[in-house]
Amino acid sequence: MIDRRSIAGYDWLLFVVVILILGMGVLSIYSVTAASQARTPLYVKQIYWIILGWIVFLLMAWIDYHEIARFAYPIYALTLVLLVLVLVMGRSAQGAQRWLSLGFMNVQPSELAKISLLLVSAKYFSDYFPKKGLNLRQLLMPGGLVLLPMLLILKQPDLGTALAISSVFFSMVLVIGLRSKFLIYSSLLSLMMFPFLWQFFWSHLKDYQRERLRTFIDPTNDPTGTGYHIIQSKIAVGSGGLFGKGLFGGTQSQLKFLPESHTDFIFSVFSEEWGFVGILILFLLFFFLVLWGIEIAYKAKDVLGSLLAVGVIGLISFYFLVNVGMTLGVMPVVGVPLPLMSYGGTSMVTTMGLLGLLFNVKLRRFMLFY
Amino acid sequence: MRESYLPQEETRDLQSRIYWLFGLIILALFGLLLRAWYLQGVNGKFYLELSENNRVRVVETPPPRGLIYDRNGALLVNNVPSFTLYVVLGDMPDPASVLPRLADLVGMTPEEMTRRLTFKKEDPFFPIKVKDDLTMREVALIEGHGLDLPGVKIEAEFKRNAIHGILAAHLLGYVGEITQAQLESGTYQNIRRGGIIGQYGIEQTFDSIIRGTPGQKRIEVDALGHEIRVLEVNEPQRGDDVYLSLDLNLQKVAEEALGNQSGAIVAMDPKNGEVLAMVSHPAFNPNLLSQGASSHAWEALLKDEGRPLTNRVIQGQYPPGSTFKIVLGAALLETKEATPASRVECRGFLPFGNRNFKDWKRGGHGSVDLHRALVESCDVYFYEMGNRLGIDTISKYSHLFGLGQQTGIELASEKGGLIPSTEWKRQARKEPWYPGETLSVSIGQGYVTVTPLQQTMMINVVANQGVLHPPQLLKKIRDQETGSIQEIPASEGKHIPVSPETFRVIQNALAGVVSDPHGTATGSKSQLVSMGGKTGTAQVIGLKGGVHGKLPDKFNDHAWFVAFAPVESPKIGVTVLVENGGHGGSAAAPLAKKVIEAYLGVAPSLEPEPMTVKSPAPPPPIAVRSEG
């Protein structure tokens, strides 16, 4: 069932890349939380999450992706139900309703939404594959499929996940292509519609989200409030210089000037302690990861596999780029984790699952019968 | 399994645009890498500085103030270690439960504690001083409860300590935290909020010499402002020591002499203006004020009817009474309005206008010349002569003798007193001067007021035969860094246009006041020293203001005595004022005698040879009293 050649190739290198990125994350979490007196230090917990992540990776790689895609629509329906439920009776944290209590555990349906949108988009586009690019009519159905959960997630509100979901859709659309005539018309139309869309978008944001966008444009506007994150993060990264301040040497993170240092701002911690050289190495590793994914998408057996791979790359890249952009002060603070590095089980398990799905596509590319 | 067969072209169709996605991601990665380079490579130094500013705080350590010595090197004011209790509210998770327990440990009420803490609120990590001068027991109790009392700090600090407490309190003064107004005034350089400066007396006047330079401590703090570790210490530098002209032993004698009475005693060296003793009673305890008295204690001091915060020597303005006759006598001889032989018939009163101006002696003194008029303090003589001189001549000579104007002593808020003139009356009262008023002024009553220090100026001029030295408090400064001593040159003497012959006559008469059996201070004649002086008895009744409130003997006259000794070559000029003391001869002159005898080394003892032997120290006055 699994082709030996794939393991025999340079895939082991890929595992090394992923393990290295994971290691950098654990090291940075260790650095900022070593002083804490918790019984189980956070970096140890993160290692547990990584182990769980690998199990999910294997699971997602094991089951044939065609098999998984068969359940795309039921999973999608379930996601919608859960998203509605979470709005009605969800547990709220920090002003947003994202969690659903199942009695024994809490689940975050928006995480499931990422996977199910990936599956349902890939499934739909592969079933109705438009050869000469998409036109408006062909875009309506999948667009609706994406928009529905997106709006529900925006309502929670969780801007980061909503945008992440759209990134899956847009990377697929980019790869499938649009008809040139439609491309021109739609760009004109969206240009005209932009003020109204913006109005709609802005009026549906919560106050703290608007504040974040405002301070993104001018952080000094509110240096102790929302602007504080951006300013302190820039100071942390910048003060790292070329070679960084070394492990435990990052004063910004060690002395807690940097908020949320082990979760959303783990990249600032890493950059402060390892400098530009560290960033260069991390970017190189990530570049290999993307390259590996692109190759899988390129050489995939079928459209479904190719689109799944594209979606996974789009999603992980979105998280990586938006998070790094945020910590470098070139994107608003939307509160998305850095894949494979930020502390947190949800992000870890989801990311490893997505990578598993990618590997799944690779494993099945020489299969003739299924 | 689903059967949709996917032809190879379809994936090929995708393949071309997969590079688009790849390209987009690479582009974004490259953009972020440029941004990182911009932050770390281009602006790395700038951000490193910002991060240093974030973590490093510069904390000032207050310098110990310079010491204050008397003229002989006896220590008057020093610094002693004390423990101060601070509360950092930002470090106190549950003030509601911690504060009452803390209050209990240091013997405060919870209300008192909260009142202290609600007063400054801007920065929760600013340590607020809650109590000074903890006892060792309190320190032990708090240290013992350390873990239960988060946000509570004990700091070892120096507190200002006047060794003799209340002695010379008005002269030495006290220190205190710089006030908002002082901060804004711009007179104080290099001092921050919370800094300690001299607020009264010597401490205030010579603050810039005594204060010293604060040290600096560079500490690393976390985002909450907690001190993590000390990076660099720059020790504070103690201020320079000062040596005053004050003579501690003489000051003790003077303080003891005045005792519980309200009043003032000043002793100066007429040759150079050095202030040897300066007493003002009632006084305050400078140590209580230097260590941050409670608002309660302050209020009590301000409301006290004895006005303990007033330095009577420079701020008390009293009518000079008969001591003023010295000025008139000199003016008479200088203006040739009278010769020493000129006589006036004193019948006990002088009719003038439509009223009789009375002499203090009912039957009168008979026919008196200037000498007798001064010795017996005949009022009628000076009514007559004062009228001849006229108010403006009296005014002119008063100013020459240092009255009615600030002496320029290096202490804050000196009062000027008042010497009236026709010009003054016209401007201040919008009235002409009435001749009858000249008669009141001639015996030191009416509008005329002077301070005890001005009186000392006057007697010094007489003692010094016309050379006036402004008062001087500082003798030398010891530089803390080099240890070198800087002597302060004596103040420049000013010759006043009065002939030595005049002073000879006046000095003779003043010696007679004490030595002549008819003299008004004959009871204070010293067996040991020759001294000259003049009594004064200033009437309180009819004074505007009525500042002496509800004291039982508030209508009693103020007693004056101004003196110098030895007559042959004066070494000391003394002024004694006893508020509501009655007669100058009985209430003030004996005190002046004590001071003079103590200074000239002829303390009241069985010592048979006066003037030649200087006893090393006067006998302890308290011991003498307990024996008696």
Boltz contact constraints between the chains, C-beta under 6 A:
constraints:
  - contact:
      token1: [A, 129]
      token2: [B, 10]
      max_distance: 6.0
  - contact:
      token1: [A, 171]
      token2: [B, 21]
      max_distance: 6.0
  - contact:
      token1: [A, 174]
      token2: [B, 20]
      max_distance: 6.0
  - contact:
      token1: [A, 174]
      token2: [B, 21]
      max_distance: 6.0
  - contact:
      token1: [A, 175]
      token2: [B, 14]
      max_distance: 6.0
  - contact:
      token1: [A, 175]
      token2: [B, 17]
      max_distance: 6.0
  - contact:
      token1: [A, 175]
      token2: [B, 18]
      max_distance: 6.0
  - contact:
      token1: [A, 175]
      token2: [B, 21]
      max_distance: 6.0
  - contact:
      token1: [A, 177]
      token2: [B, 17]
      max_distance: 6.0
  - contact:
      token1: [A, 235]
      token2: [B, 47]
      max_distance: 6.0
  - contact:
      token1: [A, 235]
      token2: [B, 50]
      max_distance: 6.0
  - contact:
      token1: [A, 235]
      token2: [B, 51]
      max_distance: 6.0
  - contact:
      token1: [A, 237]
      token2: [B, 39]
      max_distance: 6.0
  - contact:
      token1: [A, 238]
      token2: [B, 39]
      max_distance: 6.0
  - contact:
      token1: [A, 238]
      token2: [B, 40]
      max_distance: 6.0
  - contact:
      token1: [A, 238]
      token2: [B, 43]
      max_distance: 6.0
  - contact:
      token1: [A, 238]
      token2: [B, 44]
      max_distance: 6.0
  - contact:
      token1: [A, 238]
      token2: [B, 47]
      max_distance: 6.0
  - contact:
      token1: [A, 239]
      token2: [B, 47]
      max_distance: 6.0
  - contact:
      token1: [A, 239]
      token2: [B, 48]
      max_distance: 6.0
  - contact:
      token1: [A, 239]
      token2: [B, 51]
      max_distance: 6.0
  - contact:
      token1: [A, 240]
      token2: [B, 40]
      max_distance: 6.0
  - contact:
      token1: [A, 241]
      token2: [B, 40]
      max_distance: 6.0
  - contact:
      token1: [A, 241]
      token2: [B, 44]
      max_distance: 6.0
  - contact:
      token1: [A, 251]
      token2: [B, 51]
      max_distance: 6.0
  - contact:
      token1: [A, 251]
      token2: [B, 55]
      max_distance: 6.0
  - contact:
      token1: [A, 252]
      token2: [B, 51]
      max_distance: 6.0
  - contact:
      token1: [A, 255]
      token2: [B, 55]
      max_distance: 6.0
  - contact:
      token1: [A, 255]
      token2: [B, 222]
      max_distance: 6.0
  - contact:
      token1: [A, 255]
      token2: [B, 223]
      max_distance: 6.0
  - contact:
      token1: [A, 256]
      token2: [B, 222]
      max_distance: 6.0
  - contact:
      token1: [A, 256]
      token2: [B, 223]
      max_distance: 6.0
  - contact:
      token1: [A, 257]
      token2: [B, 54]
      max_distance: 6.0
  - contact:
      token1: [A, 257]
      token2: [B, 223]
      max_distance: 6.0
  - contact:
      token1: [A, 276]
      token2: [B, 40]
      max_distance: 6.0
  - contact:
      token1: [A, 276]
      token2: [B, 41]
      max_distance: 6.0
  - contact:
      token1: [A, 279]
      token2: [B, 36]
      max_distance: 6.0
  - contact:
      token1: [A, 283]
      token2: [B, 29]
      max_distance: 6.0
  - contact:
      token1: [A, 283]
      token2: [B, 33]
      max_distance: 6.0
  - contact:
      token1: [A, 290]
      token2: [B, 25]
      max_distance: 6.0
  - contact:
      token1: [A, 294]
      token2: [B, 22]
      max_distance: 6.0
  - contact:
      token1: [A, 297]
      token2: [B, 18]
      max_distance: 6.0
  - contact:
      token1: [A, 298]
      token2: [B, 15]
      max_distance: 6.0
  - contact:
      token1: [A, 298]
      token2: [B, 18]
      max_distance: 6.0
  - contact:
      token1: [A, 302]
      token2: [B, 6]
      max_distance: 6.0
  - contact:
      token1: [A, 303]
      token2: [B, 6]
      max_distance: 6.0
  - contact:
      token1: [A, 303]
      token2: [B, 10]
      max_distance: 6.0
  - contact:
      token1: [A, 303]
      token2: [B, 11]
      max_distance: 6.0
  - contact:
      token1: [A, 306]
      token2: [B, 11]
      max_distance: 6.0
  - contact:
      token1: [A, 306]
      token2: [B, 14]
      max_distance: 6.0
  - contact:
      token1: [A, 317]
      token2: [B, 25]
      max_distance: 6.0
  - contact:
      token1: [A, 321]
      token2: [B, 28]
      max_distance: 6.0
  - contact:
      token1: [A, 324]
      token2: [B, 32]
      max_distance: 6.0
  - contact:
      token1: [A, 328]
      token2: [B, 35]
      max_distance: 6.0
  - contact:
      token1: [A, 330]
      token2: [B, 35]
      max_distance: 6.0
  - contact:
      token1: [A, 370]
      token2: [B, 1]
      max_distance: 6.0
